[in-house]
């Protein structure tokens, strides 16, 4: 993600998370913290259709956000973005990756489970609308076999990213169709 992507990402943020949307300045602040943060975008048809970010302060990495517009769900974009976040966590020396996911979002939960995340806690009424957050953890020393299977299944449709972390459009993987 580049600073020039922030207005488009923020527009998607407001659309996808109307109750819990980050303020525009928060994205700017996050991108400025290059020692501990890394953000990616996915593009298709000339526009951003997904984005994700990671904070890493050894030995823990935390998925700050991950989102794909509904019209592009099931095409491997979320898988590609999560793959990039895990690789970034590993590159930065994290032992574990944590995330919060809405208890009422089974699609996202299934993505994380496919990657080997396990639920470790519940934060009651975490979101502004009162929905609980499931806290999930991926232990990176255990992830290699699971992660390699997912990447191998998706190889023909792997999302290509450029130096800025921009991902291109992908076709659905078999795992995404399940």
Buried (B, 14 or more C-beta within 10 A) or exposed (E): BEEEBBEBBBBBBEEBBEEEBBEBEBBEEBBEEEEBBBBBBBBBEEEBBBBBBBBBEEEBBBBBBBBBBEEBBBBBBBBBBBBBBBBBBBEBEBBBBBBBBBBEBEEBBEBBBBBBBEBEEEEEEBBEEEBBBBBBBBEBEEBEEBBEBBBEBBEEBBBEBEEEBBBBBBEBBEBBEE
